[in-house]
């Protein structure tokens, strides 16, 4: 299966680690095109000028469209269990619209913690419970 890893760029290192693990399971894996740049500067994707100049959102949407599914690395962040940011929410929405498989590493946040957690749940993701070997 062709998969795109999505999630907060704060977790760029974990994205590359997950890519290697998922590839060992026999899948082809893409990561956001700026993952290596974000290793050095995890807040780079919060720089409006950088995002506008690189069209990073469009590049990542194209990768979602070319994939069979997405794997969302929703680690805890900012005191929110299973954090999913706005850009990742858009990727989940695109994957849902294109009938791609959606995998979440762990349960999505509670609606009390993140207003759009309901929309994530409506996308019908498969929850991996932290186990990437459950991708199928």
Phi, psi and omega in degrees: 000145176265123185234148175246128176273132179234160177149180179298135179290351172300336182255036180302317180300315180294329177297315180293323177295316179295322178303312180298317180295317182290324177296323178296339177276358176100007180264156171265132189231134173249151174235164177308143187295342180253021185300321182290322177295324182283346173299319180280330183219086184300341180266007182303321182287358174264000179271107185303316181300315178299312182297319180291319182293321186267346185054041186301324180296316179295319178299316181289324176299319178299321179292322176299315182297327181277353184262164174275340181188174178238150175241114182265118177271088184261071176288168176290137180204144178055033180075011181249121177289131178069035185309136172225120181275175183299316180296320179293322175302318179296322178293322176297316179299318178296314179300317179299313181298324182270008179060038176271156174288144180234120178245133173250134180300320178219177181306146175290165180297162174285148180300335178287335181269329184216117188304323185265018177298328177300317180297325177297314181295324179296335179288355176060051179288155171270125180270124184272352182051040177079002186247101182295340179290349179278358179291124177207000000 
